[in-house]
Amino acid sequence: MLTKTKKLKIIKGVAIHEKDTGSPEVQIAVLTKRIDELSKHLKGHKKDVHSRRGLLSMVADRQSHLRYLQKKNIRRYNAVVKKLELRK
């Protein structure tokens, strides 16, 4: 589970300014962490269909945020992808 302190640490790592919580970079980073944690859960609980559906929803949401950022500012997109190691 993503605790408040973990979330703050993630936000500080990619935030544009000090009170930034809603920029695409922050949302992508938080979603990535949640996706990683849920993926670990699903490896042990293969029949948990409801969580798998939530995972697919989060992946789609992250993809839409990435597409938006790529259209608006390619430099910020490249920085986020490199920092979070999303595309290889």
Backbone as XML, in Angstrom:
<?xml version="1.0"?>
<chain id="A" units="angstrom">
  <residue number="1" name="MET">
    <atom name="N" x="0.833" y="-1.176" z="0.000"/>
    <atom name="CA" x="0.000" y="0.000" z="0.000"/>
    <atom name="C" x="0.882" y="1.245" z="0.000"/>
  </residue>
  <residue number="2" name="LEU">
    <atom name="N" x="0.453" y="2.249" z="-0.691"/>
    <atom name="CA" x="1.215" y="3.486" z="-0.815"/>
    <atom name="C" x="0.885" y="4.387" z="0.371"/>
  </residue>
  <residue number="3" name="THR">
    <atom name="N" x="1.827" y="4.518" z="1.312"/>
    <atom name="CA" x="1.596" y="5.343" z="2.502"/>
    <atom name="C" x="1.840" y="6.814" z="2.166"/>
  </residue>
  <residue number="4" name="LYS">
    <atom name="N" x="1.450" y="7.651" z="3.100"/>
    <atom name="CA" x="1.576" y="9.096" z="2.902"/>
    <atom name="C" x="3.036" y="9.522" z="2.749"/>
  </residue>
  <residue number="5" name="THR">
    <atom name="N" x="3.929" y="8.929" z="3.546"/>
    <atom name="CA" x="5.344" y="9.305" z="3.480"/>
    <atom name="C" x="5.978" y="8.852" z="2.171"/>
  </residue>
  <residue number="6" name="LYS">
    <atom name="N" x="5.611" y="7.644" z="1.706"/>
    <atom name="CA" x="6.124" y="7.173" z="0.420"/>
    <atom name="C" x="5.661" y="8.083" z="-0.712"/>
  </residue>
  <residue number="7" name="LYS">
    <atom name="N" x="4.391" y="8.470" z="-0.636"/>
    <atom name="CA" x="3.825" y="9.322" z="-1.679"/>
    <atom name="C" x="4.519" y="10.687" z="-1.694"/>
  </residue>
  <residue number="8" name="LEU">
    <atom name="N" x="4.770" y="11.264" z="-0.525"/>
    <atom name="CA" x="5.464" y="12.556" z="-0.451"/>
    <atom name="C" x="6.871" y="12.462" z="-1.020"/>
  </residue>
  <residue number="9" name="LYS">
    <atom name="N" x="7.542" y="11.344" z="-0.762"/>
    <atom name="CA" x="8.894" y="11.146" z="-1.271"/>
    <atom name="C" x="8.884" y="11.068" z="-2.805"/>
  </residue>
  <residue number="10" name="ILE">
    <atom name="N" x="7.892" y="10.385" z="-3.348"/>
    <atom name="CA" x="7.751" y="10.276" z="-4.808"/>
    <atom name="C" x="7.479" y="11.646" z="-5.408"/>
  </residue>
  <residue number="11" name="ILE">
    <atom name="N" x="6.587" y="12.391" z="-4.780"/>
    <atom name="CA" x="6.212" y="13.715" z="-5.289"/>
    <atom name="C" x="7.414" y="14.659" z="-5.268"/>
  </residue>
  <residue number="12" name="LYS">
    <atom name="N" x="8.197" y="14.638" z="-4.197"/>
    <atom name="CA" x="9.380" y="15.505" z="-4.118"/>
    <atom name="C" x="10.394" y="15.185" z="-5.202"/>
  </residue>
  <residue number="13" name="GLY">
    <atom name="N" x="10.436" y="13.940" z="-5.628"/>
    <atom name="CA" x="11.400" y="13.533" z="-6.641"/>
    <atom name="C" x="11.109" y="14.072" z="-8.033"/>
  </residue>
  <residue number="14" name="VAL">
    <atom name="N" x="9.837" y="14.327" z="-8.344"/>
    <atom name="CA" x="9.502" y="14.754" z="-9.707"/>
    <atom name="C" x="8.742" y="16.079" z="-9.779"/>
  </residue>
  <residue number="15" name="ALA">
    <atom name="N" x="8.470" y="16.700" z="-8.644"/>
    <atom name="CA" x="7.677" y="17.932" z="-8.627"/>
    <atom name="C" x="8.402" y="19.078" z="-9.333"/>
  </residue>
  <residue number="16" name="ILE">
    <atom name="N" x="7.620" y="19.901" z="-10.012"/>
    <atom name="CA" x="8.159" y="21.052" z="-10.731"/>
    <atom name="C" x="8.449" y="22.204" z="-9.755"/>
  </residue>
  <residue number="17" name="HIS">
    <atom name="N" x="7.527" y="22.441" z="-8.832"/>
    <atom name="CA" x="7.722" y="23.457" z="-7.799"/>
    <atom name="C" x="7.331" y="22.859" z="-6.458"/>
  </residue>
  <residue number="18" name="GLU">
    <atom name="N" x="7.494" y="23.594" z="-5.391"/>
    <atom name="CA" x="7.383" y="23.026" z="-4.054"/>
    <atom name="C" x="5.973" y="22.552" z="-3.680"/>
  </residue>
  <residue number="19" name="LYS">
    <atom name="N" x="4.923" y="23.177" z="-4.195"/>
    <atom name="CA" x="3.561" y="22.766" z="-3.854"/>
    <atom name="C" x="2.891" y="22.004" z="-4.996"/>
  </residue>
  <residue number="20" name="ASP">
    <atom name="N" x="3.667" y="21.412" z="-5.847"/>
    <atom name="CA" x="3.154" y="20.701" z="-7.020"/>
    <atom name="C" x="2.630" y="19.322" z="-6.630"/>
  </residue>
  <residue number="21" name="THR">
    <atom name="N" x="1.327" y="19.108" z="-6.851"/>
    <atom name="CA" x="0.752" y="17.787" z="-6.603"/>
    <atom name="C" x="-0.079" y="17.293" z="-7.781"/>
  </residue>
  <residue number="22" name="GLY">
    <atom name="N" x="-0.348" y="18.146" z="-8.758"/>
    <atom name="CA" x="-1.263" y="17.763" z="-9.821"/>
    <atom name="C" x="-0.685" y="17.769" z="-11.214"/>
  </residue>
  <residue number="23" name="SER">
    <atom name="N" x="0.594" y="18.064" z="-11.354"/>
    <atom name="CA" x="1.185" y="18.092" z="-12.691"/>
    <atom name="C" x="1.225" y="16.672" z="-13.258"/>
  </residue>
  <residue number="24" name="PRO">
    <atom name="N" x="1.278" y="16.539" z="-14.568"/>
    <atom name="CA" x="1.322" y="15.207" z="-15.169"/>
    <atom name="C" x="2.500" y="14.373" z="-14.675"/>
  </residue>
  <residue number="25" name="GLU">
    <atom name="N" x="3.639" y="15.011" z="-14.429"/>
    <atom name="CA" x="4.809" y="14.277" z="-13.959"/>
    <atom name="C" x="4.542" y="13.603" z="-12.618"/>
  </residue>
  <residue number="26" name="VAL">
    <atom name="N" x="3.924" y="14.351" z="-11.698"/>
    <atom name="CA" x="3.623" y="13.815" z="-10.371"/>
    <atom name="C" x="2.598" y="12.692" z="-10.484"/>
  </residue>
  <residue number="27" name="GLN">
    <atom name="N" x="1.565" y="12.896" z="-11.282"/>
    <atom name="CA" x="0.535" y="11.880" z="-11.424"/>
    <atom name="C" x="1.099" y="10.603" z="-12.036"/>
  </residue>
  <residue number="28" name="ILE">
    <atom name="N" x="1.977" y="10.743" z="-13.026"/>
    <atom name="CA" x="2.600" y="9.582" z="-13.660"/>
    <atom name="C" x="3.474" y="8.837" z="-12.659"/>
  </residue>
  <residue number="29" name="ALA">
    <atom name="N" x="4.232" y="9.574" z="-11.852"/>
    <atom name="CA" x="5.120" y="8.941" z="-10.875"/>
    <atom name="C" x="4.324" y="8.178" z="-9.813"/>
  </residue>
  <residue number="30" name="VAL">
    <atom name="N" x="3.251" y="8.764" z="-9.310"/>
    <atom name="CA" x="2.440" y="8.108" z="-8.288"/>
    <atom name="C" x="1.751" y="6.872" z="-8.879"/>
  </residue>
  <residue number="31" name="LEU">
    <atom name="N" x="1.219" y="7.009" z="-10.074"/>
    <atom name="CA" x="0.590" y="5.860" z="-10.725"/>
    <atom name="C" x="1.592" y="4.738" z="-10.961"/>
  </residue>
  <residue number="32" name="THR">
    <atom name="N" x="2.807" y="5.086" z="-11.351"/>
    <atom name="CA" x="3.838" y="4.079" z="-11.590"/>
    <atom name="C" x="4.136" y="3.299" z="-10.312"/>
  </residue>
  <residue number="33" name="LYS">
    <atom name="N" x="4.247" y="3.987" z="-9.199"/>
    <atom name="CA" x="4.513" y="3.311" z="-7.924"/>
    <atom name="C" x="3.349" y="2.402" z="-7.541"/>
  </residue>
  <residue number="34" name="ARG">
    <atom name="N" x="2.113" y="2.890" z="-7.718"/>
    <atom name="CA" x="0.943" y="2.067" z="-7.402"/>
    <atom name="C" x="0.869" y="0.844" z="-8.310"/>
  </residue>
  <residue number="35" name="ILE">
    <atom name="N" x="1.212" y="1.013" z="-9.583"/>
    <atom name="CA" x="1.212" y="-0.098" z="-10.528"/>
    <atom name="C" x="2.240" y="-1.140" z="-10.123"/>
  </residue>
  <residue number="36" name="ASP">
    <atom name="N" x="3.423" y="-0.699" z="-9.723"/>
    <atom name="CA" x="4.469" y="-1.628" z="-9.288"/>
    <atom name="C" x="4.024" y="-2.442" z="-8.073"/>
  </residue>
  <residue number="37" name="GLU">
    <atom name="N" x="3.427" y="-1.763" z="-7.091"/>
    <atom name="CA" x="2.991" y="-2.456" z="-5.880"/>
    <atom name="C" x="1.858" y="-3.442" z="-6.175"/>
  </residue>
  <residue number="38" name="LEU">
    <atom name="N" x="0.926" y="-3.044" z="-7.034"/>
    <atom name="CA" x="-0.185" y="-3.930" z="-7.364"/>
    <atom name="C" x="0.283" y="-5.111" z="-8.210"/>
  </residue>
  <residue number="39" name="SER">
    <atom name="N" x="1.282" y="-4.899" z="-9.034"/>
    <atom name="CA" x="1.844" y="-6.000" z="-9.827"/>
    <atom name="C" x="2.467" y="-7.052" z="-8.917"/>
  </residue>
  <residue number="40" name="LYS">
    <atom name="N" x="3.169" y="-6.603" z="-7.883"/>
    <atom name="CA" x="3.749" y="-7.542" z="-6.916"/>
    <atom name="C" x="2.660" y="-8.332" z="-6.211"/>
  </residue>
  <residue number="41" name="HIS">
    <atom name="N" x="1.573" y="-7.662" z="-5.859"/>
    <atom name="CA" x="0.447" y="-8.331" z="-5.207"/>
    <atom name="C" x="-0.151" y="-9.400" z="-6.113"/>
  </residue>
  <residue number="42" name="LEU">
    <atom name="N" x="-0.314" y="-9.066" z="-7.385"/>
    <atom name="CA" x="-0.963" y="-9.989" z="-8.316"/>
    <atom name="C" x="-0.093" y="-11.200" z="-8.653"/>
  </residue>
  <residue number="43" name="LYS">
    <atom name="N" x="1.216" y="-11.095" z="-8.467"/>
    <atom name="CA" x="2.071" y="-12.254" z="-8.690"/>
    <atom name="C" x="1.777" y="-13.348" z="-7.660"/>
  </residue>
  <residue number="44" name="GLY">
    <atom name="N" x="1.425" y="-12.964" z="-6.460"/>
    <atom name="CA" x="1.102" y="-13.925" z="-5.418"/>
    <atom name="C" x="-0.358" y="-14.321" z="-5.369"/>
  </residue>
  <residue number="45" name="HIS">
    <atom name="N" x="-1.228" y="-13.474" z="-5.904"/>
    <atom name="CA" x="-2.665" y="-13.726" z="-5.881"/>
    <atom name="C" x="-3.194" y="-13.721" z="-7.314"/>
  </residue>
  <residue number="46" name="LYS">
    <atom name="N" x="-2.966" y="-14.799" z="-8.013"/>
    <atom name="CA" x="-3.262" y="-14.867" z="-9.438"/>
    <atom name="C" x="-4.753" y="-14.789" z="-9.768"/>
  </residue>
  <residue number="47" name="LYS">
    <atom name="N" x="-5.608" y="-15.165" z="-8.837"/>
    <atom name="CA" x="-7.046" y="-15.187" z="-9.111"/>
    <atom name="C" x="-7.763" y="-13.917" z="-8.665"/>
  </residue>
  <residue number="48" name="ASP">
    <atom name="N" x="-7.048" y="-12.903" z="-8.265"/>
    <atom name="CA" x="-7.634" y="-11.643" z="-7.813"/>
    <atom name="C" x="-7.999" y="-10.787" z="-9.028"/>
  </residue>
  <residue number="49" name="VAL">
    <atom name="N" x="-9.160" y="-11.069" z="-9.589"/>
    <atom name="CA" x="-9.581" y="-10.442" z="-10.842"/>
    <atom name="C" x="-9.927" y="-8.969" z="-10.632"/>
  </residue>
  <residue number="50" name="HIS">
    <atom name="N" x="-10.495" y="-8.636" z="-9.492"/>
    <atom name="CA" x="-10.905" y="-7.254" z="-9.243"/>
    <atom name="C" x="-9.697" y="-6.319" z="-9.177"/>
  </residue>
  <residue number="51" name="SER">
    <atom name="N" x="-8.634" y="-6.773" z="-8.536"/>
    <atom name="CA" x="-7.418" y="-5.959" z="-8.473"/>
    <atom name="C" x="-6.758" y="-5.860" z="-9.839"/>
  </residue>
  <residue number="52" name="ARG">
    <atom name="N" x="-6.831" y="-6.927" z="-10.618"/>
    <atom name="CA" x="-6.263" y="-6.915" z="-11.969"/>
    <atom name="C" x="-6.970" y="-5.874" z="-12.833"/>
  </residue>
  <residue number="53" name="ARG">
    <atom name="N" x="-8.283" y="-5.762" z="-12.665"/>
    <atom name="CA" x="-9.045" y="-4.763" z="-13.417"/>
    <atom name="C" x="-8.612" y="-3.350" z="-13.020"/>
  </residue>
  <residue number="54" name="GLY">
    <atom name="N" x="-8.394" y="-3.141" z="-11.725"/>
    <atom name="CA" x="-7.904" y="-1.847" z="-11.250"/>
    <atom name="C" x="-6.524" y="-1.540" z="-11.803"/>
  </residue>
  <residue number="55" name="LEU">
    <atom name="N" x="-5.690" y="-2.569" z="-11.891"/>
    <atom name="CA" x="-4.345" y="-2.394" z="-12.449"/>
    <atom name="C" x="-4.424" y="-1.949" z="-13.905"/>
  </residue>
  <residue number="56" name="LEU">
    <atom name="N" x="-5.265" y="-2.599" z="-14.674"/>
    <atom name="CA" x="-5.407" y="-2.232" z="-16.084"/>
    <atom name="C" x="-5.930" y="-0.808" z="-16.236"/>
  </residue>
  <residue number="57" name="SER">
    <atom name="N" x="-6.814" y="-0.408" z="-15.340"/>
    <atom name="CA" x="-7.336" y="0.959" z="-15.354"/>
    <atom name="C" x="-6.226" y="1.971" z="-15.061"/>
  </residue>
  <residue number="58" name="MET">
    <atom name="N" x="-5.363" y="1.653" z="-14.087"/>
    <atom name="CA" x="-4.250" y="2.554" z="-13.754"/>
    <atom name="C" x="-3.244" y="2.651" z="-14.894"/>
  </residue>
  <residue number="59" name="VAL">
    <atom name="N" x="-2.984" y="1.532" z="-15.565"/>
    <atom name="CA" x="-2.048" y="1.533" z="-16.698"/>
    <atom name="C" x="-2.598" y="2.411" z="-17.818"/>
  </residue>
  <residue number="60" name="ALA">
    <atom name="N" x="-3.905" y="2.299" z="-18.089"/>
    <atom name="CA" x="-4.519" y="3.119" z="-19.130"/>
    <atom name="C" x="-4.481" y="4.599" z="-18.756"/>
  </residue>
  <residue number="61" name="ASP">
    <atom name="N" x="-4.705" y="4.894" z="-17.484"/>
    <atom name="CA" x="-4.663" y="6.278" z="-17.016"/>
    <atom name="C" x="-3.257" y="6.854" z="-17.161"/>
  </residue>
  <residue number="62" name="ARG">
    <atom name="N" x="-2.253" y="6.055" z="-16.814"/>
    <atom name="CA" x="-0.865" y="6.512" z="-16.963"/>
    <atom name="C" x="-0.526" y="6.747" z="-18.424"/>
  </residue>
  <residue number="63" name="GLN">
    <atom name="N" x="-0.991" y="5.882" z="-19.298"/>
    <atom name="CA" x="-0.738" y="6.059" z="-20.732"/>
    <atom name="C" x="-1.344" y="7.354" z="-21.245"/>
  </residue>
  <residue number="64" name="SER">
    <atom name="N" x="-2.550" y="7.684" z="-20.789"/>
    <atom name="CA" x="-3.172" y="8.918" z="-21.252"/>
    <atom name="C" x="-2.419" y="10.141" z="-20.727"/>
  </residue>
  <residue number="65" name="HIS">
    <atom name="N" x="-1.928" y="10.077" z="-19.490"/>
    <atom name="CA" x="-1.116" y="11.185" z="-18.961"/>
    <atom name="C" x="0.187" y="11.324" z="-19.757"/>
  </residue>
  <residue number="66" name="LEU">
    <atom name="N" x="0.793" y="10.206" z="-20.106"/>
    <atom name="CA" x="2.036" y="10.245" z="-20.891"/>
    <atom name="C" x="1.782" y="10.830" z="-22.278"/>
  </residue>
  <residue number="67" name="ARG">
    <atom name="N" x="0.682" y="10.426" z="-22.911"/>
    <atom name="CA" x="0.357" y="10.973" z="-24.233"/>
    <atom name="C" x="0.127" y="12.483" z="-24.171"/>
  </residue>
  <residue number="68" name="TYR">
    <atom name="N" x="-0.589" y="12.928" z="-23.135"/>
    <atom name="CA" x="-0.840" y="14.354" z="-22.955"/>
    <atom name="C" x="0.475" y="15.112" z="-22.810"/>
  </residue>
  <residue number="69" name="LEU">
    <atom name="N" x="1.365" y="14.609" z="-21.972"/>
    <atom name="CA" x="2.638" y="15.279" z="-21.728"/>
    <atom name="C" x="3.499" y="15.284" z="-22.979"/>
  </residue>
  <residue number="70" name="GLN">
    <atom name="N" x="3.445" y="14.213" z="-23.749"/>
    <atom name="CA" x="4.221" y="14.136" z="-24.987"/>
    <atom name="C" x="3.741" y="15.182" z="-25.994"/>
  </residue>
  <residue number="71" name="LYS">
    <atom name="N" x="2.440" y="15.411" z="-26.056"/>
    <atom name="CA" x="1.893" y="16.416" z="-26.974"/>
    <atom name="C" x="2.231" y="17.836" z="-26.525"/>
  </residue>
  <residue number="72" name="LYS">
    <atom name="N" x="2.154" y="18.080" z="-25.208"/>
    <atom name="CA" x="2.320" y="19.438" z="-24.697"/>
    <atom name="C" x="3.776" y="19.869" z="-24.562"/>
  </residue>
  <residue number="73" name="ASN">
    <atom name="N" x="4.636" y="18.966" z="-24.048"/>
    <atom name="CA" x="6.022" y="19.357" z="-23.809"/>
    <atom name="C" x="6.907" y="18.115" z="-23.879"/>
  </residue>
  <residue number="74" name="ILE">
    <atom name="N" x="7.572" y="17.940" z="-25.002"/>
    <atom name="CA" x="8.365" y="16.735" z="-25.251"/>
    <atom name="C" x="9.566" y="16.636" z="-24.311"/>
  </residue>
  <residue number="75" name="ARG">
    <atom name="N" x="10.126" y="17.770" z="-23.888"/>
    <atom name="CA" x="11.276" y="17.740" z="-22.970"/>
    <atom name="C" x="10.879" y="17.167" z="-21.618"/>
  </residue>
  <residue number="76" name="ARG">
    <atom name="N" x="9.758" y="17.639" z="-21.100"/>
    <atom name="CA" x="9.274" y="17.130" z="-19.809"/>
    <atom name="C" x="8.906" y="15.657" z="-19.920"/>
  </residue>
  <residue number="77" name="TYR">
    <atom name="N" x="8.338" y="15.263" z="-21.044"/>
    <atom name="CA" x="7.992" y="13.863" z="-21.296"/>
    <atom name="C" x="9.248" y="12.995" z="-21.255"/>
  </residue>
  <residue number="78" name="ASN">
    <atom name="N" x="10.275" y="13.412" z="-21.990"/>
    <atom name="CA" x="11.518" y="12.646" z="-22.029"/>
    <atom name="C" x="12.166" y="12.560" z="-20.649"/>
  </residue>
  <residue number="79" name="ALA">
    <atom name="N" x="12.097" y="13.651" z="-19.889"/>
    <atom name="CA" x="12.683" y="13.660" z="-18.547"/>
    <atom name="C" x="11.966" y="12.667" z="-17.624"/>
  </residue>
  <residue number="80" name="VAL">
    <atom name="N" x="10.634" y="12.630" z="-17.689"/>
    <atom name="CA" x="9.868" y="11.719" z="-16.845"/>
    <atom name="C" x="10.129" y="10.271" z="-17.228"/>
  </residue>
  <residue number="81" name="VAL">
    <atom name="N" x="10.144" y="9.993" z="-18.518"/>
    <atom name="CA" x="10.368" y="8.626" z="-18.980"/>
    <atom name="C" x="11.746" y="8.143" z="-18.549"/>
  </residue>
  <residue number="82" name="LYS">
    <atom name="N" x="12.723" y="9.021" z="-18.653"/>
    <atom name="CA" x="14.086" y="8.648" z="-18.258"/>
    <atom name="C" x="14.193" y="8.463" z="-16.744"/>
  </residue>
  <residue number="83" name="LYS">
    <atom name="N" x="13.578" y="9.375" z="-15.983"/>
    <atom name="CA" x="13.661" y="9.315" z="-14.523"/>
    <atom name="C" x="12.958" y="8.080" z="-13.952"/>
  </residue>
  <residue number="84" name="LEU">
    <atom name="N" x="11.808" y="7.733" z="-14.518"/>
    <atom name="CA" x="11.032" y="6.598" z="-14.003"/>
    <atom name="C" x="11.358" y="5.289" z="-14.712"/>
  </residue>
  <residue number="85" name="GLU">
    <atom name="N" x="12.230" y="5.363" z="-15.715"/>
    <atom name="CA" x="12.658" y="4.189" z="-16.491"/>
    <atom name="C" x="11.451" y="3.430" z="-17.048"/>
  </residue>
  <residue number="86" name="LEU">
    <atom name="N" x="10.572" y="4.148" z="-17.758"/>
    <atom name="CA" x="9.352" y="3.540" z="-18.280"/>
    <atom name="C" x="9.561" y="2.846" z="-19.621"/>
  </residue>
  <residue number="87" name="ARG">
    <atom name="N" x="10.213" y="3.493" z="-20.545"/>
    <atom name="CA" x="10.412" y="2.903" z="-21.872"/>
    <atom name="C" x="11.859" y="2.493" z="-22.018"/>
  </residue>
  <residue number="88" name="LYS">
    <atom name="N" x="12.069" y="1.317" z="-22.593"/>
    <atom name="CA" x="13.454" y="0.860" z="-22.738"/>
    <atom name="C" x="13.797" y="0.599" z="-24.165"/>
  </residue>
</chain>
